[in-house]
Amino acid sequence: MSRLRTILVIGLGSLTLSSCSLVPTASAPQRLSPDHIPFGLLDKTIPATNGGRVRFITQPVYIVDATGHLAPSSRIVPSPPDLVTVLRQLILGPTEIERAAGYSSALPKNLVVISAEVKKSVAYIDLATPLSSLPRSQQILAAGQLALTANDVGAVNGLEVSVGGVLQPLLLPNESTARVVLVKDFQRLLNG
């Protein structure tokens, strides 16, 4: 009987609390006065800096479309874009809307970029694991994703991928391998 009484009291208390709200409601949104926004969040510069600003731009990353081709997709990154930031967006893969439309990524979700930089218009990417662990068709698409994305960040003279500092040959669409890959090697993978 004591157990039943406890359950009834808890149920009655829950019902009572659910019928009231701790947050007052309004029938329409209320405008906040700029004077009541703390920490300088409405300032044109970053709070607590000497006029620091961050500007953002849209940058293309290449993902796999529903037909198995590579297609550009825009991502918002700080300006000027650097290769590491853009690769982070690429590794995140397609957005939920893009996934619903059949887009995917050949790059593994758990891919770790140790370093990435563009020197003399060549992208140097050091990964934690080799792309050769992927199926062949996925290796080709992954290399294409990296090469095309890096090209749009300024690596117009090619891409080198290493694992732990050891240069890795990348699989090309014609089934050959190359240590330095160019955008032209992956042109036939583009949609359109």
TAMO-V79052 format. One record per backbone hydrogen bond with DSSP energy under -1.0 kcal/mol. CO is the residue of the C=O (numbers start at 1). NH is the residue of the N-H. If there is no record, write none. Layout:
<<CO & NH> <CO & NH>>
//
This chain:
<<1 & 5> <2 & 6> <3 & 7> <4 & 8> <5 & 9> <6 & 10> <7 & 11> <8 & 12> <9 & 13> <10 & 14> <11 & 15> <12 & 16> <13 & 17> <14 & 18> <33 & 36> <34 & 37> <38 & 41> <40 & 43> <46 & 49> <49 & 51> <52 & 46> <55 & 79> <57 & 77> <59 & 75> <61 & 73> <63 & 71> <64 & 104> <65 & 68> <69 & 65> <70 & 191> <71 & 63> <73 & 61> <75 & 59> <77 & 57> <82 & 86> <83 & 87> <84 & 88> <85 & 89> <86 & 90> <87 & 91> <88 & 92> <90 & 93> <95 & 99> <96 & 100> <97 & 101> <98 & 103> <99 & 102> <104 & 64> <108 & 111> <112 & 128> <115 & 126> <117 & 124> <119 & 122> <121 & 157> <122 & 119> <123 & 160> <124 & 117> <125 & 162> <126 & 114> <126 & 115> <127 & 164> <131 & 134> <135 & 139> <136 & 140> <137 & 141> <138 & 142> <139 & 143> <140 & 144> <141 & 145> <142 & 146> <143 & 147> <144 & 148> <145 & 149> <146 & 150> <147 & 151> <148 & 152> <150 & 153> <150 & 155> <151 & 154> <154 & 156> <155 & 158> <158 & 123> <159 & 181> <160 & 125> <161 & 168> <162 & 127> <163 & 166> <166 & 163> <170 & 178> <172 & 175> <176 & 172> <178 & 170> <181 & 159> <183 & 186> <186 & 189> <187 & 190> <189 & 70>>
//
